[in-house]
């Protein structure tokens, strides 16, 4: 087996231990005589997988019975619409615009009601977090939305600002369980699984039960949080195989100390890479230092031509996924939970070697 080192922003690398477990289970799960993907979602063996994954997630996030855990489809992008469809009922919501995905979430919310951007760092190119003025925060909002980690530009809310008493809604797609938060400060959390939780195809939504109510009649049945919570995400066929893998990744995360253990690993990896980049004049880090992400390290060479050369040579050397997002350019190393320190060390060695082989890059 010859595996690359995968720095993709998602779908991202999975723990090797999990992949090996999947390989063992693939032809036949336990003694069921069939693979997980062949099981009825109404069967007892699948229900054990489904509710086992929910139980592990609750344990890792410290969630009590005040919260419903949903396994949905459509990715975090569908949640840009599903959140206002369910929560924005005749009132108004506030949005913190800290990156492209946060901006797109606000634009989607405008289709369903009143939504105001209360703070934005768009004018800076999203290289820093926006300054949030307390007087801008309304306690009467239906909810306040923020994105905890900005994958395109490499910034993170490491500590949550004071945001009043309106229900806090968070897109945590790219750093859920990658660093601890007080998850019970949130009214709703959503996250595509394909970065820290598992494969693409399942989206986790955690919603406080007091926010569950029947939405407007125009909301499609499968986009009703109240109905999906009542049916425990089993109203229709869920993405069963993706939920099975999610459960295995959660088990692996738990074995390494949960979100706190992951943060220790992730800071070690990101500190190693940032330290190298800070001391290598050929490279430029995109984000301001005080809010740099430990999940997505966004950087560049002096010009796009060198970026492209680096990506091509990295691919040939078995380092994949380093090209920045198509809307931003540059370079990006995503260091999600399953990325190893050894993988990051190989990357820094490659970056150092690349700079030494092309000294003219430093003169650009």
N, C-alpha and C positions, 0 to 999 in steps of 0.2 A: 504494500500500500504506500502510495506517495501522495501525501496531502500537502496542499499549499498552505500558506499562512494568510488567512482571509481577514482583511481589514475593512470589508464592505460595511456600509451603514445599514444594510438590511435588505433582504434576509442576510443575517449575520452568521458567524461561526457558532456552532453548537459544541457543548462539551464532548470530548471524545468518548468519555465513559458512557454518556447518554447514547451516542451513536452505536456503540458496541452493544448496549442493552437492547436497542431497537433491532439490531441485526439478529440477536438471539431470539427475540419475541416474534419476529416478522412472519415466519411460516405458521406459527401456532402460539397464541397467547396462553400461557399457563397450560391447562389441560382442556381448553375449550374446543379443540379440534379445528380452530379457524384463526385467521389473523384479526387484529383489532378492526381493521378497515372493512371487514366482512360482517361484523357484528351488528345486530339490531340495536339501535339506541334505546330500545325499551327493555333490553335483556338485563338480567342481573349482573353478568360479568362487566358489561359496559357501565352500568350504574355505579359499580364499585370504582371504576376508573374515573368517572365523571365527578362523583361526590368526594372521592379521595383527592383529586386535584383542587377542588374547592376548599376542602379542609386544610390542605397544606398552604394554600394561598392565604387563608384567614390567619393561620398560625404565624406565617412569616410577616404579615402586615399588622398583626395585633388587632384584628377586626372582631368586634362583638356582634351580637345578633341585631344591632341597630342597622346593619348594612346587608344589602343583597349583593351577591356575587354573580355576575352574568358572563356567560361565554357566548359571544355574538360573532357575526361575520361582517365583512365590509371594510375592515381596517379602521385606523383612527380617523381617516379622512371622512368616512361616513358619519362618524360621531360629530364632525363639525356641524352637520345638519340635525342629527338625532338629538343632541343636547338641547338646542333651542326649540325643536319640535315638542319636546317633553317638558321642559322647564320654563320656557319663556311664554307665559300664558297671560298676555295682556299687560305685562309690566315692562321692565327694562333690564338689560344686563350690562355689565361692565367688562371690558376686555383689556388685557395688558399685552401690548404688541411688542414682543421681544424677538421676533424672527418671522421667517416666511410662513411657517405653519400656523403660528399664532395669528398672523395677518389674514391668512386664508380662512381660518376659523371664524374670525370676525365678519369677513365678507359673506360667508355662508349664513351666519346668524341674521344678517340684515334682511334676508329673504323671508324671515318668519316673525319679525318684530323689531323692537327698538334695541339697538346695541351700540354702546358708546365706547370708543377707545379712550381710556383714561390716562394712559402713559404709553409712550412709544420711543424706541431707539432706532427707528427706521432711517432717520436722517443721518445717523452715524454709520450706516451700513450694517447695523446690528452687531457691531463689534463690542458693545457693552450692553448691560441691562438698562432698561429705562428707569428714570427717577419717578417714583410714585408719590404724589402729593396727597397727604391724608385728607385734605379738603375735597379732593376729587372723588372720594369713596362715599357711596351712598349706602346706608344700611337697608334701604327699602328695595334694593335690586332683587330681582328673581335669582340672580347668581352673579358671581365674579369669576371670570375665566383667565387662567394663565397657563403657559407652557413651561414646564419645569426645566427642560433642557433643549437647547437650540442646536439641532444636528448640523445645519448648513454652515453656521458661523462659529460654533464651538463655545457657547456661553451657557451658564447654568445658574439657577437660583439655588445656591448651596444652603442658604437659610431663607425661610419664608418671611417676607416682610409682614408688618401688621396690616391686615386687609379688612378690618371691620368684622361685622357679624353676618353679612350676606353669605349664603352658601357658596363655598369655594369649589370651583370646578377646575380640574387639572388634566391636561394632556401630559401623561408621563411616559409616552411611548418609548423614549430613548434612555430613560434612567430609572425606571421602576425597578426596585430591589437592587439597584446599583449603588445606592447610598440611602441611609435612613432618613425618613421623614416621620413626623407625627401624623400618621395617615388618618387619624380620627379628627384632624382639623378640617378635613375635606368633606364636602357634601357629595361630590361625585369625582371619580378618577376613571380615566380611560387610557388604554394602552394597546397598540398593536403588539402582538407577541414576538415578532420576528427579530427583535434585538436582544432582549435579556430574558425572555420567558419561554421561547420555543420557536416553532416554525411559523411562516406566514399562513394565514387562513383562519386564525382565531383571534378575536379581539376581546380583551378583558374589560369589563365595565363594573365598577364598584359604586353603588349608589345607596345613600342613606335612605332608609325606608320611609321617612316622613316626607321625602320629595317624590315618592311614587304616587301618581294620581293619573286618572284617565285624561289623556291629552285631547286636543281638538279632533273633530271627526275626520279631518283630511289626513291625519297621520296614519300611514300604512300599519296594518296589524303587526307585522314583524318588527316595526320600529317603535313599538310601545314598551317602555321600560316596565310599566306596571304589569303588563301581561307576561312578559318574558320572566320577570321575577316570580310571579305567581306559578308559572309552569317550570321554574328552576332551569331555564334555558333549554327545555325539552319540548317546547310547543311544536317545533318542527325538527327535522334532522339536523343536529349540530355538526360542526366539523370534528367528528369523533377521533380521527387519527391525530389531528393537531392537538386536541385536548389531552390525549394519551401522552404525547411527547411533552406537552407543557407540564403535566404531572411529574414526569421523569426529571425535567429541568428543575422544577421546584424542589424535588427530593435532593438533587445534587446541590442546589443553593443552600438548602437547610443543613446539609452535611458540612458545609464550609462556613457556617456561622451566620447565615441569613444576610440581610442587607448590611449589617455592620461588618461582617466578615468580607463581603464583596467590596465595601468601600475601602477597607484596608488594602485589598489586592488592587483595586482600581487606582487608588492614589499612588501606590508604588509604581504601577505601570506608567501612568500619566506623568508623574514626577520625573521618571527616568527619561521619557521622551521630551518633555518640556525643557529639562535641564540641558539636554543635548542641543535642542533647537535654539535656546537662548544664547548658547556659546558658539554657535556656528553662524558666522556672518552671511553665509550664502542663503540662509533660510529666514523667512519672516513668519511670525506667528500672527494669526488674524485677530484673535480676541484680546481684549484688555486683561491684564494679569489677575485682577481681583475677582473676576467672574469666569475664569476659564473652566471649560468643561473637563471632567475626568473621563467622559465617555467618548467625545469626538474632538480630536486634536486637529484643528484646521490651520494649515500653513501653506507656504508657497516658496518657489524659487524666485529670482528676479523678474522672470517674464514667462508667459504661457508656453513659449517654445521649449524652455528648459523643463517646465512642468510636464509637458507631453513626453519629452525624452526620458525623464525620470520614471514616469508611469510605465512606459514601454519596457525599459530595462528591469524595472521591479517585477513586472509580470513574468519576464523571461527567467528571473531569479526565484520565482515561486512566491512572490509577495503580491497579493491580489487586492483589488478594491481601493486603491489609494487615490484615484481620481476624484476631485471635488465634485459637488453636485453640479449638474449641467447649467443651472442658473447662476452659479457663483464662480465656477472655475477653481483653479488652484489645486491643492492637495488636501486629503483628509484621511487620517488614520482613526478608525473607530475601534475603541478599546472596551467593548462590552464585556460582560461578566466572564464569558467563556474564553476570551483572549488571554493567553498566558504571558507572564513576564518574559519568558524565553523568546516568545514571538516578537515582543517589542524590542528586545535586545538585538535580535537579528535585523529588525528594521533600522535601528540606529546605526548598526555596523554598515548596513547598505548605504544609508544616507551619508555617512562619513566617507565611505569609499567613493561614492558618486561625486562628492564635492572635491575629493583629492584628484580624481581622474579628469575632472573638468575645471581646472583652476580659473579659466576664463569666465565661468559662471559668476564668480565673486566680483568680477569687474563690470558686470552688466548694469 
